[in-house]
């Protein structure tokens, strides 16, 4: 595999508030991150700290179990709103991709996952809450409340998404045709950066039907963003998006 390319295409600067913000109208005394966010609500601050520590621990465990290496090719981590779209071979995909992001980016990024799987059992529900998954009910899809509309409503103007356009997990070597959801996300929010991601070898880390992962080496590769072109047909866009993921495997 070739070396990772140079970092490029930052759309805007990171505008997240600094942990060193000064007290309004005050002197040089520093405000702690939790006080700045929650004021005197120490319960909320404590809950937030616990969630942050748990999510960080989960990210570390996911990286260790998957043995995941991370590459950014002609792209770089950024807190701007994005849709990370990847191939799908394992139930670990969402967690490992999410854990591969830097913490400041991870805090703003929500994996889209199947509600029927991640609400089955207390451990899965706890994990889904920890990485703030956006759970989609695949058995109750309504025209007036489509999954795409739900995603866009949930992320507002700050959060990003992780999606798997193949839909269900794919056990074949070739990436399957993409479902139309990615196209409609791009059409309704053309400002979103669409970042292709290729995940390699996770289907062997957590084989289909298994519960416990087998420690192996895997690779997560982030590529340069794409956008829906003016007048581009749905089928052409989805095929271009699929190829942008497939291309990362050979770089």
Backbone as a ProteinNet text record, in pm:
[ID]
protein_1_A
[PRIMARY]
XXXXXXXXXXXXXXXXXXXXXXXXXXXXXXXXXXXXXXXXXXXXXXXXXXXXXXXXXXXXXXXXXXXXXXXXXXXXXXXXXXXXXXXXXXXXXXXXXXXXXXXXXXXXXXXXXXXXXXXXXXXXXXXXXXXXXXXXXXXXXXXXXXXXXXXXXXXXXXXXXXXXXXXXXXXXXXXXXXXXXXXXXXXXXXXXXXXXXXXXXXXXXXXXXXXXXXXXXXXXXXXXXXXXXXXXXXXXXXXXXXXXXXXXXXX
[TERTIARY]
84.5	0	87.8	46.5	123.7	111.8	197.3	194.8	76.1	29.9	-84.2	-46.7	-142.8	-120	-120.3	-96.6	-89.7	-227.6	-232.8	-359.1	-407.7	-537.2	-592.1	-737.3	-795.3	-935.7	-1001	-936.5	-1012.3	-1110.7	-1239.8	-1341.5	-1347	-1323.9	-1324.3	-1244.8	-1211.8	-1133	-1218.9	-1155.3	-1223.6	-1276.3	-1407.7	-1464.8	-1516.4	-1467.4	-1511.5	-1456	-1533	-1486.6	-1365.8	-1277.1	-1156.7	-1189.9	-1115.5	-1130.9	-1075.7	-1009.3	-947.4	-1022.2	-1152.6	-1230.7	-1226.5	-1222.4	-1219.8	-1360.3	-1371.5	-1500	-1549.1	-1679.5	-1730.8	-1707.5	-1638.7	-1616.8	-1525.3	-1460.7	-1379.3	-1233.2	-1150.7	-1007.9	-947.4	-826.1	-757.7	-787	-886.2	-920.6	-979.2	-942.9	-989.4	-1117.8	-1199.7	-1323.2	-1302.1	-1337.2	-1320.2	-1416.4	-1382.9	-1469.9	-1610.3	-1623.7	-1757.4	-1836.2	-1767.7	-1838.1	-1884	-1797	-1835	-1956.4	-1967.5	-2077.2	-2203.2	-2189.3	-2305.9	-2331.3	-2242	-2261.1	-2247.1	-2346.7	-2340.9	-2406.1	-2451.8	-2518.7	-2414.1	-2371.8	-2264.3	-2309.1	-2439.1	-2487.5	-2471.5	-2512.2	-2499.2	-2352.9	-2268.9	-2125.8	-2067.8	-2107.5	-2057.5	-2101	-2227.1	-2277.5	-2201.6	-2176.1	-2102.6	-1961.1	-1895.5	-1760.4	-1758.9	-1856.4	-1864.3	-1885.7	-1976.1	-2002.2	-1876.9	-1807	-1683.8	-1579.7	-1562.4	-1463.1	-1500.3	-1630.4	-1675	-1656.3	-1692.1	-1678.6	-1531.7	-1445.7	-1302.6	-1249.4	-1291.3	-1250	-1299.4	-1424.8	-1481.4	-1402.9	-1365	-1287.6	-1151.9	-1086.6	-956.5	-969.2	-1071.7	-1092.3	-1120.1	-1202.9	-1235.5	-1110.9	-1023.9	-900.8	-807.4	-801.3	-712.8	-763	-892.2	-947.9	-940.4	-961.7	-961	-821.1	-725.6	-590.9	-589.2	-679.4	-702.3	-592.4	-538.8	-453.5	-540.9	-505	-587	-503.1	-557.8	-492.1	-589	-535.2	-610.7	-540.2	-607.7	-548.4	-616.9	-540.3	-593	-712.5	-706.6	-813	-752.6	-827.8	-779.3	-896.8	-876.7	-984.6	-1029.8	-1159.7	-1214.1	-1349.1	-1382.6	-1510.2	-1623.6	-1599.1	-1709.5	-1807.7	-1931.4	-2032.6	-1999.8	-2000.7	-1967.4	-2060.1	-2062	-2119.4	-2006.8	-1962.2	-1863.1	-1938.3	-1909.9	-1980.3	-1879.1	-1912.4	-1813.6	-1876.4	-1788.7	-1833.3	-1871.5	-1951	-2009.5	-1993.9	-1905.8	-1882.6	-1901.5	-1915.1	-1918.1	-1998.3	-2053.6	-2121.6	-2022.6	-1893.4	-1792.9	-1764	-1809.6	-1774.6	-1801.9	-1923.2	-1962	-1872.4	-1846.1	-1766	-1621.6	-1565.3	-1424.4	-1404.8	-1495.3	-1482.6	-1493.9	-1591.7	-1613	-1490.1	-1432.9	-1317.3	-1190.9	-1191.2	-1075.1	-1066.1	-1172.2	-1172.8	-1108.6	-1040.9	-989.9	-1104.8	-1075.5	-1181.3	-1269.6	-1212	-1291.1	-1386.5	-1347	-1434.8	-1536.4	-1489.3	-1575.7	-1692.6	-1669.2	-1774.2	-1889.5	-1864.9	-1968.4	-2022.6	-1982.5	-2014.9	-2100.9	-2211.9	-2306.9	-2317.4	-2282.7	-2302.9	-2451.5	-2493.2	-2630	-2629.9	-2719.8	-2718.8	-2860.9	-2871.6	-3002.1	-3054.8	-3173.8	-3233.5	-3258.6	-3301.9	-3335.7	-3213.3	-3092.2	-2971.1	-2918.9	-2907.5	-2841.6	-2930.1	-3058.9	-3144	-3172.1	-3102.3	-3120.3	-3018.3	-3063.1	-2973.5	-2916.3	-2892.8	-2846.3	-2709.2	-2617	-2481.8	-2484.6	-2559	-2566.6	-2633.9	-2740.5	-2808.2	-2713.9	-2637.3	-2543.2	-2436	-2383.6	-2281.8	-2337.2	-2459.7	-2520.3	-2537.5	-2577.1	-2589.7	-2454.3	-2352.8	-2219.7	-2163.1	-2175.3	-2123.1	-2231.9	-2342.6	-2445.5	-2496.8	-2522.6	-2570.1	-2708.9	-2731.9	-2863.8	-2928.8	-3021.9	-3080	-3200	-3199	-3304.8	-3387.1	-3518.8	-3609.1	-3635.5	-3573.4	-3585.6	-3719.7	-3798.7	-3926.5	-4044.2	-4019.2	-4129.4	-4092.8	-4068.4	-4029.7	-4154.2	-4177.7	-4295.2	-4252.5	-4339.8	-4309.4	-4290.6	-4376.9	-4370.7	-4266	-4197.9	-4091.9	-3980.4	-3915	-3812.3	-3686.1	-3602.8	-3476.5	-3387.8	-3389.1	-3307.2	-3353.4	-3484.4	-3536.9	-3502.6	-3510.1	-3475.4	-3327.9	-3241.4	-3098.4	-3070.3	-3126.4	-3100.1	-3156.2	-3270	-3327.5	-3241.3	-3189.1	-3109.5	-2974.1	-2910.3	-2775	-2775.8	-2888.3	-2895.4	-2790.5	-2717.9	-2617.2	-2476	-2456.9	-2324.5	-2273.1	-2361.1	-2315.2	-2294	-2212.3	-2183.6	-2240.3	-2238.9	-2295.6	-2194.9	-2212.5	-2145.2	-2254.6	-2247.9	-2350.8	-2284.9	-2363.8	-2317.9	-2416.6	-2387.5	-2485.9	-2520.4	-2440.8	-2478	-2603.6	-2634.6	-2751.4	-2712	-2728	-2691.6	-2545.7	-2493.6	-2354.2	-2330.4	-2213.6	-2178.3	-2063.4	-2083.6	-1979.1	-1895.2	-1928.4	-1853.8	-1734.7	-1639.7	-1520.8	-1550.8	-1647.8	-1681.6	-1789.2	-1771.9	-1870.4	-1998.5	-2110.3	-2239.2	-2290.5	-2393.4	-2453.6	-2504.4	-2490	-2533.2	-2683.8	-2746	-2886	-2897.8	-3019.3	-3041	-3027.5	-3017.9	-3015.5	-2904.6	-2783.9	-2671.2	-2701.3	-2765.8	-2801.4	-2896	-2997.2	-3094.9	-3036.6	-2942.4	-2870.8	-2796.1	-2727	-2649.8	-2741	-2855.4	-2947.1	-3013.1	-3051.7	-3119.9	-3022.4	-2897.4	-2795.4	-2668.2	-2670.5	-2554.1	-2428.3	-2442.2	-2325.4	-2244.2	-2301.2	-2230.8	-2116.2	-2001.1	-1891.1	-1920.4	-1904.3	-1926.4	-1789.3	-1747.9	-1612	-1615.8	-1557.2	-1553.6	-1455.7	-1491.6	-1406.3	-1406.3	-1288.8	-1280.7	-1229.8	-1304.7	-1268.4	-1226.8	-1105.3	-1051	-1027.8	-1077.5	-1047.2	-1134.5	-1231.4	-1314.3	-1407.5	-1440.5	-1525.6	-1456	-1322.3	-1247.8	-1229.4	-1230.7	-1220.7	-1346.6	-1463.1	-1589.6	-1670.6	-1646.7	-1717.2	-1867.2	-1943.4	-2088.3	-2133.2	-2222.9	-2275.3	-2196.7	-2079.9	-1998.4	-2027.9	-2004.9	-2028.6	-1899	-1794.4	-1667	-1571.3	-1502.9	-1408.4	-1280.6	-1217.9	-1088.8	-983.3	-889.5	-791.1	-709.7	-722	-647	-613.2	-542	-511	-613.7	-661.2	-752.7	-704.1	-765.1	-721.2	-842.7	-843	-949.3	-886.5	-933.8	-877.5	-982.6	-951.9	-1039.4	-988.9	-1081.6	-1043.4	-1089.3	-1064.5	-1104.6	-1255.9	-1313.9	-1459.9	-1510.5	-1635.1	-1704.7	-1834.6	-1895.3	-2024.5	-2111.2	-2240.5	-2333.6	-2317.2	-2290.6	-2273.2	-2409.1	-2411.5	-2535.1	-2587.1	-2712.6	-2774.9	-2731.3	-2649.5	-2601.6	-2714.5	-2732.9	-2839.1	-2807.9	-2912.8	-2897	-2807.1	-2832.2	-2753.6	-2607	-2581.3	-2442.9	-2370.6	-2439.6	-2378.1	-2348.2	-2443.6	-2423.9	-2310.8	-2296.8	-2187.1	-2053.2	-2051.3	-1928.9	-1889.4	-1988.3	-1960.7	-1906.6	-1966.5	-1920.7	-1776.4	-1744.5	-1608.7	-1509	-1554.2	-1462.4	-1422.3	-1509.7	-1475.4	-1386.9	-1425.1	-1349.8	-1204.9	-1187.4	-1055.5	-957	-1009.2	-922.9	-856.4	-916.7	-861.6	-725.7	-703.7	-581.3	-474.4	-501.6	-403.8	-303.7
-119.7	0	124.4	224.3	345.7	428.3	528.2	615.9	708.4	753	843.2	975.2	1035.3	1162	1277.6	1397.6	1514.6	1552.6	1620.6	1669	1783.9	1789.6	1894.3	1920.2	2009.4	2049	2076.9	2146.6	2190.8	2297.3	2277.1	2371.2	2494.2	2478.3	2592.7	2557.9	2657.3	2633.6	2577.3	2503	2447.3	2562.6	2567.6	2677.3	2632.5	2517.9	2470.1	2561.6	2587.7	2676.7	2619.3	2707	2665.1	2631.7	2537	2503.1	2613	2710.5	2817	2948.7	2943.7	3065.8	3142.9	3275.9	3358.1	3381.2	3411.8	3448	3576.6	3584.5	3704.8	3826.5	3925.9	4050.2	4036.6	3925	3901.7	3926.6	3876.6	3895.3	3776.4	3742.4	3636	3498.2	3487.2	3355.7	3268.3	3143.8	3051.1	2982.2	2948.2	2875.1	2731.4	2635.9	2496.3	2461.7	2362.5	2324.5	2290.1	2216.3	2176.2	2294.1	2388.3	2505.5	2593	2607.4	2688.2	2629.7	2498.7	2435.3	2424.3	2394.5	2365.1	2466.3	2565.3	2660.8	2590.2	2605.9	2546.9	2409.8	2358.4	2228.9	2118.2	2084.1	1986.4	1845.5	1815.1	1682.7	1662.2	1763.3	1753.8	1745.3	1823.5	1820.9	1683.9	1626.5	1494.2	1387.8	1395.7	1300.4	1313.6	1438.5	1461.4	1406	1427.5	1375.9	1224.2	1161.6	1015.6	962.3	1027.6	985.1	1000.9	1113.6	1137.7	1031	997.2	897.5	759.9	727.4	597.3	587.2	693.8	691.5	684	753	746.8	605.8	543	405.8	310.4	328.8	243.5	258.8	381.3	405.2	334.9	341.9	277.3	125.8	69	-76.3	-120.3	-43.9	-77.6	-76.9	22.5	30.1	-86.5	-124	-234.2	-367	-395.2	-521.9	-536.7	-425.7	-432.3	-418.7	-374.2	-350.1	-248.3	-151.6	-61.5	42.1	47.5	158.5	256.7	385.1	489	568.8	590	673.8	782	901.4	1010.5	1044.5	1022.2	1044.8	1163.3	1269.2	1391.8	1444.6	1430	1475.6	1488.9	1544.1	1555.1	1565.6	1533.2	1547.1	1692.8	1711.8	1847.3	1839.5	1943.4	1945.6	2002.6	2035.7	2079.6	1964.1	1994.8	1890.1	1801.7	1673.2	1575.7	1455.7	1381.1	1246.8	1152.2	1069.3	967.1	843.6	800.7	683.5	573.9	451.2	343.6	212.1	119.2	-17.1	-83.1	-190.9	-247.8	-399.3	-449.4	-594.1	-652.9	-567.9	-617.6	-524.1	-578.7	-494.7	-401.4	-430.7	-344.1	-219.8	-216.2	-106.9	29.9	48.4	180.3	222.6	130.1	163.1	192	109.4	126.6	254.1	281.8	406.7	526.8	523.6	632.4	650.1	539.2	546.9	591.1	583.5	624.4	775.8	846.9	992.2	1053	1168.4	1237.3	1271.9	1283.7	1301.7	1421.9	1534	1654.4	1636.2	1552.9	1522.8	1417	1317.8	1207.9	1258.9	1362.1	1417	1475.9	1509	1569.1	1472.9	1347.4	1252.3	1138.3	1111.6	1009.5	896.7	774.5	661.8	631.7	607.3	563	410.6	352.8	207.9	153.7	23.9	-41.8	-54.2	-2.6	-3.4	-145.1	-234.8	-371.3	-446.6	-411.8	-478.9	-414.2	-280.9	-212.7	-192.1	-224	-219.8	-359.1	-458.2	-596.1	-625.9	-619.9	-649.5	-523.2	-528.5	-412.7	-362.5	-452.5	-411.8	-331.5	-380.1	-308	-172.4	-168.4	-39.6	59.4	12	99.1	150.3	62.1	103.3	204.2	181.4	273.5	412.2	416.3	546	612.2	530.9	585.1	653.7	590.5	658.6	734.9	764.4	855.8	814	684.7	634.1	688.3	711.8	750.8	622.9	568.3	438.9	453.6	375.3	379.2	250.9	267.5	153.1	108.6	-1.3	-47.5	-113.3	-139.6	-208	-111.9	16.5	112.5	242.9	231.3	347.3	406.9	535	604.5	708.7	732.1	828.6	967.7	1005.8	1140.4	1153.6	1043.8	1047.1	952.5	988.2	902.8	904.6	800.8	799.7	919.8	964	1079.1	1204.7	1227.3	1344	1336.4	1216.4	1197.7	1231.2	1183.1	1210.6	1360.3	1428	1571.1	1651.4	1609.7	1679.3	1659.1	1539.2	1508.1	1578.7	1592.2	1648.6	1801.6	1864.1	2009.6	2073.4	2169.8	2242.4	2218.9	2121.4	2100.7	1957.5	1859.1	1721.3	1657.5	1552.8	1475.6	1334.8	1260.3	1125.7	1024.4	900.4	785.1	695.1	668.4	585.9	474.7	372	257.3	236.7	296.4	298.6	163	58.6	-74.2	-125.4	-67.5	-112.9	-220.2	-343.8	-455	-491.4	-573.3	-614.4	-698.1	-680.8	-748.3	-844.3	-972.9	-1072.9	-1098	-1033.5	-1051.5	-956.1	-984.8	-899.6	-767.6	-767.9	-647.5	-567	-435.9	-348.4	-349.1	-368.3	-376.6	-237.4	-236	-109.6	-33.2	99.1	183.7	209.7	215	254.8	405	451.7	590.6	693.5	649.4	743.5	846.6	804	896.3	1005.6	968.9	1067.4	1173	1129.9	1225.9	1312.2	1256.4	1339.5	1451.6	1415.2	1513.7	1614.5	1569.1	1658.6	1758	1711.8	1800.3	1889	1845.4	1925.7	1928.8	2004.5	2006.2	2065.2	2130.7	2187.5	2083.2	1966.4	1863.7	1804.3	1789.5	1717.4	1567.7	1497.3	1352.9	1286.3	1222.2	1167.3	1015.7	960.5	814.4	750.8	634.1	560.9	413.6	355.1	210.8	141.5	40.1	-38.4	-176.8	-215.9	-342.1	-439.6	-563.3	-678.1	-690.8	-600.6	-613.3	-734	-780	-898.7	-1021.3	-1017.8	-1128.4	-1105.6	-978	-948	-991.3	-961.9	-1006.9	-1074.5	-1205.7	-1276.6	-1278.1	-1289.9	-1292.9	-1408	-1378.2	-1478.8	-1493.6	-1427.4	-1435.4	-1317.1	-1336.4	-1229.8	-1165.6	-1247	-1195.6	-1172.1	-1057	-1026.7	-1108	-1131.5	-1199.2	-1094.1	-1066.2	-959.7	-985.1	-895.6	-899.7	-755.8	-740.6	-607	-564.3	-440.8	-386	-246.9	-190.2	-61.2	23.6	149.2	244.5	358.2	377.1	478	582.5	708.1	820.5	885.8	914	974.2	1118.2	1180.7	1319.9	1332.4	1442.2	1460.6	1468.7	1430.9	1449.4	1523.9	1576.5	1642.8	1601.1	1616.7	1593.6	1706.2	1670.8	1771.7	1821.5	1944.5	2000.8	1913.8	1872.5	1793.4	1648.5	1603.2	1464.9	1368.5	1267.4	1168.5	1083.7	1033.5	954.6	833.1	758.7	637.7	670	780.2	819.1	860.5	935.9	979.3	860.2	769.3	655.2	565.5	550.5	469.7	541.5	672.3	749.6	741.3	747.8	736.7	598.3	494.7	357.7	339.6	392.7	380.4	459.4	570.4	649.8	572.4	484.8	398	284	222	107	144.9	266.9	312.6	318.6	347.3	361.8	230.6	120.2	-11.6	-34.5	22.7	-5.4	102.5	204.7	313.6	282.5
0	0	0	-73.9	-82.8	43.1	53.2	169.8	163.2	278.2	283	218.9	147.7	79.7	177.6	121.2	207.3	256.8	369.1	422.2	335.2	314.4	228.3	259.6	185.1	181.6	316.1	409.4	526.7	483.7	509.1	464.6	552.6	682.7	771.4	895.5	972.2	1091.7	1203.5	1292.6	1409.2	1495.5	1514.8	1592.5	1727.4	1773.7	1903.3	2012.8	2119.2	2226.2	2297.1	2339.3	2410.3	2554.1	2608.5	2749.4	2840	2781.4	2859.6	2847.8	2824.6	2814.2	2946.9	2937.1	3057.2	3108.8	3236.9	3294.8	3228.5	3193.1	3129.3	3218.3	3162.5	3233.9	3353.1	3367.7	3486.1	3461.7	3554.8	3542.4	3470.1	3505.5	3432.3	3486.7	3579.2	3634.4	3525.1	3525.4	3422.9	3466.3	3367.2	3393.4	3351	3435	3398.4	3286.3	3200.5	3091	3136	3247.5	3291.9	3345	3416.2	3466.3	3351.1	3249.1	3133.5	3063.1	3064.2	2991.6	3074.8	3205.4	3287	3398.6	3414.6	3523	3656.2	3744.2	3877.4	3884.9	3771.6	3769.9	3775.6	3894.4	3909.6	3873.7	3889.5	3851.5	3701.8	3624.5	3479.1	3439.5	3509.8	3480	3509.9	3622.2	3658.2	3559.8	3516.2	3416.8	3286.2	3245.8	3121.9	3130.7	3244.4	3262.3	3257.9	3323.8	3323.5	3182.3	3106.1	2969.1	2883.5	2903.2	2826.9	2858	2984.4	3022.7	2968	2973.8	2923.8	2773.1	2701.2	2556	2515.3	2588.6	2559.5	2582.7	2693.5	2722.7	2615.6	2571.8	2467.5	2337.9	2306	2183.9	2190.6	2306.6	2323.6	2310.5	2375.3	2368.6	2225.2	2153.1	2014.8	1927.4	1949.2	1869.7	1901.5	2030.2	2069.5	2012.4	2029	1983.3	1831.4	1761.3	1615.2	1557.7	1640.3	1590.4	1478.7	1485.2	1372.9	1356.9	1235.2	1194.1	1116.6	1122	1059.5	960.8	840.5	740.6	693.5	671.5	609.2	478.1	367.4	236.4	169.1	143.9	83.3	161	289.9	378.8	517.2	610.4	746.5	842.5	970.8	1069.1	1078.2	1091.2	1100.7	1171.3	1246.8	1318.2	1234.4	1107.5	1022.4	1002.7	964.5	947.1	828.3	854.3	751.1	759.2	648.7	648.4	608.9	702.8	673.8	624	501.8	447.6	414.4	456.8	450.9	406.1	367.1	341.5	473.1	464.7	586.5	585.5	674.4	680.7	819.2	922.3	1058.9	1148.5	1257.7	1356.3	1427	1416.5	1477.1	1393.1	1269.1	1178.8	1239.7	1292.2	1343.5	1459.6	1551.4	1669.4	1630.7	1542.7	1506.6	1425	1331.3	1254.8	1348.3	1436.3	1532.5	1621.9	1668.3	1757.6	1684.5	1551.7	1473.1	1457	1492.8	1483.3	1607.9	1595.1	1713.6	1807.9	1937.4	2036.1	2006.4	1965.3	1941.7	1824.2	1727.7	1614	1653.5	1727.4	1772.1	1854.4	1934.6	2020.5	1941.2	1814.5	1730.1	1624.9	1631.9	1525.5	1577.3	1506.8	1549.2	1445.6	1484.5	1393.1	1376.4	1254.5	1227.5	1231.6	1312.4	1332.2	1341.2	1325.3	1326.6	1468.7	1491.1	1624.1	1673.6	1586.2	1628.5	1679.9	1630.8	1678.6	1806.4	1807.8	1918.1	2039.6	2029.8	2148.8	2202.3	2150.7	2195.7	2305.3	2430	2541.5	2604	2733.2	2808	2765.5	2731.8	2694	2564.9	2465.6	2337.8	2355.1	2434.2	2456.6	2523.8	2620.1	2690.4	2594.9	2510.8	2414.5	2315.1	2268.2	2172.2	2232.8	2360.9	2428.2	2445.6	2474.3	2499.5	2376.4	2258.5	2140.3	2064.5	2137.4	2087.3	1949.7	1935.6	1807	1774	1646.9	1599	1545.9	1622.5	1590.7	1498.3	1391	1290.4	1299.5	1308.4	1310.3	1166.6	1127.1	988.9	960.3	1062.9	1043.4	1042.3	1070.2	1080.7	1009.1	878.1	798.1	734.1	761.5	709.3	607.2	509.6	404.1	462	557	614	724.1	757	857.3	813.7	705	647.3	732.7	723.3	798	765.3	639	600.5	673.7	678.3	750	899	955.7	1096.3	1120.3	1033.9	1048	1043.9	945.7	929.6	1046.1	1097.1	1212.2	1336.2	1354.3	1472.9	1473.7	1359.4	1358.1	1358.3	1324.4	1327.5	1238.5	1293.6	1215.5	1266.3	1356.2	1415.1	1405.7	1419.7	1430	1292.5	1292.8	1172.5	1186.6	1076.9	1074	1021.4	1064.1	1004.9	946.5	816.7	753.3	672.2	644.6	566.5	451.4	335.4	225.7	166.5	194.4	145.7	216.1	331.9	408.2	506.1	469.5	557.2	537.2	629	620.2	495.2	437.9	314.2	339.2	310.5	333.9	208.6	98.5	-25.9	-29.9	-118.2	-128.8	-199.5	-288.3	-363.2	-291	-286.5	-223.1	-304.8	-236.6	-304.2	-342.7	-430.3	-471	-349.7	-354.4	-244.6	-251.6	-133.9	-124.1	-147.3	-165.3	-207.9	-96	31.4	142.7	132.7	91	81.2	-21.1	-130.2	-232.9	-177	-103.1	-50.9	60.8	137.3	234.5	163.1	55.4	-20.6	-90.4	-135.8	-207.1	-112.5	6.7	102	178.5	192.3	261.8	176.9	66.4	-24	39.6	155.3	223.2	298.5	323.7	400.6	319.5	383.4	321.2	330.3	221.1	217.5	208	317.1	325.9	312	204.7	188.6	286.4	336.4	430.9	391.2	386.3	361.5	487.2	531.2	649.5	602	636.3	586.6	700	682.6	769.6	893.4	915.2	1035.8	1030	911	902	959.9	968.1	1029.8	1179.5	1223.2	1365.5	1438.9	1378.9	1436.4	1326.5	1302.6	1197.2	1220.3	1113.5	1122	1211.6	1304.9	1395.3	1524.7	1532.6	1653.1	1744.9	1875.5	1972.9	2019.1	2038.4	2086.9	1970.5	1967.7	1859.9	1871.7	1757.6	1752.1	1718.8	1810.7	1786.3	1659.2	1563.2	1438.7	1400.3	1291.5	1243	1139	1150.2	1052	1013.3	910.9	858.5	824.6	871.2	840.9	760.4	637.1	548	513.3	544.5	512.1	383.2	291.4	164.5	151.4	36.1	14.2	-0.6	48.4	41.7	-102	-119.6	-246.9	-217.5	-323.8	-312.3	-429.9	-416.2	-526.2	-627.4	-753.2	-856.8	-905	-954.6	-1008.8	-1123.5	-1111.6	-1217.2	-1223.6	-1127.8	-1130.4	-1095.5	-1177.2	-1155.4	-1032.1	-969.7	-847.8	-870.5	-977.6	-1002.3	-1027.4	-1098.6	-1127.2	-998.2	-914.1	-788.5	-698.7	-683.4	-594.5	-642.7	-773.5	-826.7	-804.9	-822.3	-798.3	-650.3	-561.2	-418	-383.2	-441.8	-416.7	-462	-578.8	-630.9	-546.5	-486.6	-403.5	-279	-229.3	-115.9	-161.7	-272.7	-325.5	-359.8	-411.5	-453.8	-336.1	-217	-98.5	-58.9	-96.8	-60.4	-123.7	-240.6	-315.9	-299	-218.6	-201.8	-89.3
[MASK]
+++++++++++++++++++++++++++++++++++++++++++++++++++++++++++++++++++++++++++++++++++++++++++++++++++++++++++++++++++++++++++++++++++++++++++++++++++++++++++++++++++++++++++++++++++++++++++++++++++++++++++++++++++++++++++++++++++++++++++++++++++++++++++

